[in-house]
Amino acid sequence: MITRGHDGILPRTTTLADESYLDFVESFRGMNFTAMYPVFSETADTEMKEKIGAVDSSVKLSTIREVVGALPITQVWQRFMRSHQEMMWRRTRESFAINEKELLAELDAAEKQGPGQLIYDPNFHVPDYTRMEIHLQPGGYTDDPLGGIVFHYGGKVFYQGMDNQNEHHIEFVELCKVPEDSKIDKVLDLACSLGQCTTNLKKRFPDSEVWGLDVALPLLRYAHKCAVDEGVDVNFIQGLSEDTKFKDGEFDMVLAYILFHEVPVKVMKQTIKEVFRILRPGGVFNIFEFPNASQELLPSERYLIDYDSRNNCEPYSPAFVNSDFRQIIIDAGFTIEDGGTSTNPFLQSIVATKPNT
Ligand SMILES: C[S@@+](CC[C@H](N)C(=O)[O-])C[C@H]1O[C@@H](n2cnc3c(N)ncnc32)[C@H](O)[C@@H]1O
């Protein structure tokens, strides 16, 4: 087995040539976001003001597509966006596939190790709506046995090196609000992916029992292996956010980091009701998510979300963005307030509390 080890908790690609190539892709992505996106958004919003005379939500998306889509900067920017995403997944997967047999054997071996457990039913039915190739990842979250390690390294490129040691995930865990009475015996990381928040929830609340739930077994197998390697006592379970099978009132706190824009609105509504059910009175639901219709978005932001949905396989995000997310949370019985602000200005943060009475 060729192995170049890890950089802290991040696996290294199988060859240095892959690492160099992906470093280039990472800077390419960085250039697209930090240098090009501000110019694109200013040009797009100015063009909308000049041509249409409005930039608020009264403007139809079809008009934004027509006006903004015709700008040369838009065309270059979106070509680059699509290209770096395709380059990133292809090379990342090819690199780890060299050691596929050994990597899968490591996941098998970790399943027999603790301190925490990995729980799944081999007959679990993975619903089709979760099996999209979200973000263009080959096999999506659910269907590539190597999906965990590929998603982890893909995250290095996605977060442009700012989450290599889970820094970004740690920030969100630190921002989570705890129940008013500070009782926090049991915590759930909903749609936990690789368990990067899950393990850090355990580090923040060492006396609590911490669970991570996700529909995607390849991600959970990798999450469990990482937790075993770190010696962190957390449990992972394959399940559905909209039907977790946990008991009523079992949890004091639930966290969902960027889940809701990736499920159909029907599932989003069911999930919010499900979290209300499994939280105890006074329990807190911390949500970090895409912006949505509860907030006013600029045409450039609406164009970005629309672009992402069509070209980056985010099939559910437009309906999420257009939903009245905050009202849906309130209708489920929660009281809500704004959560803490993170270094990612794009995401909204909501603290939803299940009332005591
Ligand atoms: C953007 S990722 C969430 C990121 C993750 N919370 C983190 O800490 O990095 C979306 C996750 O939602 C999971 N997912 C999608 N639909 C789900 C469902 N109905 N139930 C449980 N997990 C689901 C996917 O498998 C994926 O891991």
The ligand as an ORCA input file, in Angstrom:
! r2SCAN-3c Opt
* xyz 0 1
  C     -23.924     19.141      3.572
  S     -23.887     17.637      4.377
  C     -23.973     18.122      6.086
  C     -22.635     18.557      6.609
  C     -22.344     18.032      8.000
  N     -23.367     18.385      8.947
  C     -20.985     18.467      8.487
  O     -20.833     18.605      9.721
  O     -20.050     18.650      7.684
  C     -25.512     16.973      4.219
  C     -25.626     15.612      4.877
  O     -27.006     15.297      5.002
  C     -27.144     13.896      4.863
  N     -28.565     13.654      4.597
  C     -29.292     14.037      3.522
  N     -30.581     13.686      3.681
  C     -30.670     13.087      4.896
  C     -31.732     12.512      5.651
  N     -32.976     12.501      5.191
  N     -31.471     11.984      6.851
  C     -30.208     11.978      7.347
  N     -29.160     12.506      6.673
  C     -29.391     13.051      5.477
  C     -26.183     13.562      3.748
  O     -25.853     12.198      3.734
  C     -24.998     14.467      4.104
  O     -24.092     13.796      4.939
*
